[in-house]
Amino acid sequence: MAQGILLVGGFGTRLLPLTRSVPKPMLPVAGLPVTEHQLAMAKRAGITSMVLATSYLSEVFVPYFGDGSKWGMQLQYAVETEPLGTGGAIRNAAHLLNTSESIVIFNGDVLSSHDLAAQIKMHESLNADVTLHLTHVADARAYGCVPIDESGRVTAFLEKMENPITNTINAGCYVFNPRVIDRIPADRVVSIEREIFPALVDEKQRIYGIIDDSYWLDIGTPAALLKGSSDLVQGLANGAALDLVKTQYRSSQFVAMAGARIEPGAQITGGSAIGRNARIMARVRIDSSIISDDVTICAGAHLQRSFVATGVTVPADADICDSYFAQDGIFPLIAANEAIVKGKKRETDLT
């Protein structure tokens, strides 16, 4: 049996302005928080004990997820007073787990439909130190590369390069043997990807990768978050978490959560998601958008590729495109995000 650590402590800089008041793992995709989709994935693989490694706005997780019993899981919380990086967060959370079992590390930035049970099985059959989920991408220049040999053993962790030697990349889900935890320094910032993994490879430790090209998406930007939500609704990604909750309406065009009211004449398409208790009035058109809980969209409004925050009222006949609509204004998603993150290192260590 395996246990899990879900890394949900990042600031979500690349997702600004969406993350000004909501941590990225609690942003809704397909009507549910990102974290809820990841818990469903863990449960499908037989994991019933998870630690949420939190930091930024950590207080919002417990009221929603509690002890995990609603999902048939045991959830615990490890709070970082200061961000510790991926490695430091793992070390900080691991003391809450049974160290005799495999530990699966989930990255809070990722939606994945890969076969996690197969990854765990491979890891344990090989008595590996670490087994990584690897995936292929069309253009690996934005990522570090992870070459493997014919047995699946990782031979290097390579930084981003203009001419990558492989298009196989780290997809951000790892299975650890508990003995690896002791390799991570305590109480300081540590990158598991840039410090611990390369060191293990250099020492000829048992680091393996399993290639699975099922649906995978880094949802660390507003455009990617919208795409991930749409893909879940349309069935391109595994939306099994939606099977566990009550929905008002669900099709490949949109999902509406419990309590949503949609008046006749409204048109909702493109894998849009409508939150709980939202009201969509007549002649409204919504395409490829995320509408949060308790939103009212007045008659004749048109929204395309946009995110509407909780509790907002969108005026009648408004025309909103590629924007974030919050209580204090409307912000262009692409321009706002680029202005905020320009010149800053991304907060995730996905390579």
PyMOL commands that set and color helices and strands:
alter all, ss='L'
color gray80, all
select helices_A, chain A and resi 13-15+24-26+34-44+58-65+69-71+85-94+116-125+140-142+178-183+192-202+222-233+240-244+333-341
alter helices_A, ss='H'
color red, helices_A
select strands_A, chain A and resi 2-8+28-29+32-33+49-54+74-79+102-107+110-112+130-136+168-176+207-211+216-218+247-250+254-257+261-262+267-269+272-274+279-280+285-287+290-291+296-297+302-304+307-308+313-314+319-321+323-326+329-332
alter strands_A, ss='S'
color yellow, strands_A
deselect
rebuild
show_as cartoon
